[in-house]
Amino acid sequence: MVEKITGMLALIGVLSLFCQWVGWKLRLPAILPLLLCGLMLGPAFGVLNPDEIFGDLLFPIISLGVAVILFEGALTLNFKEIKDHGRMVTHLVSIGMVITWGCISVATFYLLNFSWEVALLFGALVVVTGPTVIVPMLRSVRPKSQLASILRWEGIVIDPIGALLAVLVFEYITVSGDPTSHVLYALGSMLTLGLGLGAASGYLIGQVIRRNLLPHYLRNTAVLTLMLGIFVGSNLLQEESGLLTVTVMGIWLANMRGVDIAEILEFKETLTVLLISALFILLAARLDSNAMMDLGWGGVGVLAVTMLVARPLSIWVSGIGTSLSKADKWFLCWIAPRGIVAAAVSSLFAIKLEATNVQGADAIVPLVFLIIIGTVVIQSLTAGRWAKYLGVTSGSAQGLLIFGASKFSRELAKILKAKDIKVLLADSNWDNIRLARMDNIPVYFGNPASEHAETYMDLTGIGRVLIMSPYKQLNPLVTFYFQDVLGSKKVFGLNNAEQGSARHQLSETYKQRLCLFGDAVSYAKIASQMAKGAQLKVTNLTENFTFEHFRKRYGETALPLVYLTKEGKVVIVSGNDTQFPNGIELISLLPVEALEEAKIQQAIAEQEAIAAQAKAAEEAALAKAKAEEEAEADRQRLEQQAKTKADEPSQPEADVQDNINTSDETLAKG
């Protein structure tokens, strides 16, 4: 038996990793291959029977796994970020959640004849969406940036809020089922302990982190261990209060000033693969296929109400007073897939309710999985066509993700941002991120290839990645990660390769991508030029000022970086590009030598202009003098002609004089 349990644990771990890889490779939510794997191992072939293998340990495993999920989700609930992402997100996680809860609860009560308590609990379980299913869907659909941001942040924020709602409803049901205790007193005790202990624990752990009372290598492990200890202790003090306690504890840490929880969130990456993925396979393997079939048309009706009534109603009500168009709202109406939070929490609550013989508890898990399967599969297959039909796709992604927020990157980002090109700077150096924020540049603080970045870093509109950081160990990881995400031809890096022994040489595949701005351009070279006073400049290339003129003015040291076409496309200069078309805006790095060369060329041009101007003035003066001489000659000629004409007799007088002379000659002869 021991060997069988060991083998099953190893099998679940391997399959969890494989399912995560399949989801990543196919650009699908990982929940789909995990769900399929669990169904194949459990109901289909009977290879895995979690209740038989784990026995009494199954409930503690699920319970601790759910505690980790809720705590991690609560760590993301920063109230400031909710405000920063607009009225629509705030409405969706408050008014919209209540509308969704009410619609689904009513549908469950009438269509499946659940009791009101169980119907309300089910409604609370499926109000959450979750970033693990939203983000892969958005990558394939590529809607407008605003819509993608709304959906992402709704999924991030509603996870802990929806889980908190489900915990409160569950605790109310548990208290109501206890005839020996006063309902309000017991519920008040749970809320008091959960809220009080959660806030106190969050504050104390925050103080430990803020004051660095733990060594760095123990911080993540300590927080996780303390969280699990507080979860168990809360349950011992007041039954079923542990989930509320850890949720409040996570929310307190997320909103506590001066507490850096970024590394704690990144620590969740390993847990996601080893714990949460395995947990989902176990939950799917426990499904009873007959129980899902027994839901019949009532289950299908609840799914239809969830997708076609509850979601559209919550979107249109939440959208009142926002700037969203009708097409935007109709698109949001169709995107609300459910994820692992609903599955994990529902399985835990179902086990507890079945132990207390609550009627309808055995149907909660099959119904939740029906909602998960229906929303994820249907919306994944149709969301892309729906977005195109509504005209809400983002089109060709021209934005740039720049890894490395150095001074050079910030200056380039400011120029591109001024040209309405989306730019996102990522860096693990806080000083660089702080300076970028002061320049009002969108940033991501941390490793852009981490799972945390996959969830929280908004890549909407990003089409290419520029690796321009000094982190030689991290650059290849980021390069290969985004080659898989965007494609090998969409990632460019600076040539930071060093000549040395064979053990330090880079792979040929990687070196092929190290051609950003030219084959010989490195981070050190650019940083050195910037330190010496190099500047970035935008130049319009036209028929009157071509790239040849650009080279003549700035010399060979000028480094072309990026150019923008009239159509708004962004072209990255790489390799040995030496020719650039006219009609573009060329962004280039001008070293001090290029700036000095430009001054020399400008001085030469000014001297040539002065000389040309003087020559033109001289020629104009000569032409004017010549024209004046010609005009004077013409005037004198005309005056002479006029004088000659004045001295000559008119024609009639000449004729009379001729007649007189003729008469005199005749008389003389006579």
Buried (B, 14 or more C-beta within 10 A) or exposed (E): EEEEEEEBEEBBBEBBBBBBEBBBEEEBBBBBBBBBBBBBBBBEEEEBEBEEBBEEEBBEBBBBBBBBBBBBBBBBBBEEBBEEBBBBBBBBBBBBBBBBBBBBBBBBBBBBEBBEBBBBBBBBBBBBBBBBBBBBBBBEBBBBBBBBBBBBBBBBBBBBBBBBBBBBBBBBBBBBBEEEEEEEEBBEBBBEBBBEBBBBBBBBBBEBBEEEEBEEEEBBEBBBEBBBEBBBBBBEEBBBBBBBBBBBBBBBBBBBEEBEBBBBBBBBEEBBBBBBBBBBBBBBBBBBEEBBEEBEEBBEBBBBBBBEBBBBBBBBBBBEEBEBBEBBBBBBBBBBBBBBBBBBBBBBBBBBBEEEEBEBBBBBBBBBBBBBBBBBBBBBEEBBEBBEEBEBBBEEBBBBBBBBBBBBBBBBBBBBBEBEBBBBBBBBBEEBBEBBBEBEBBBBBBBBBBBBBBBBBBBBBBBBBBBBBBBEEBBBBBBBBBBEBBEEEBBBBBBBBEEEEEEEEBEEEBBEBBBBBBEEBBBEBBBEBBEEEBBBBBBEBEEEEBBEBBEEBBBEBBBBBBBBEEEEEBBBBBEEBEEBEEEBBBBBBBBEBBBBBBEEBEEEBEEEEEEEEEEEEEEEEEEEEEEEEEEEEEEEEEEEEEEEEEEEEEEEEEEEEEEEEEEEEEEEEE
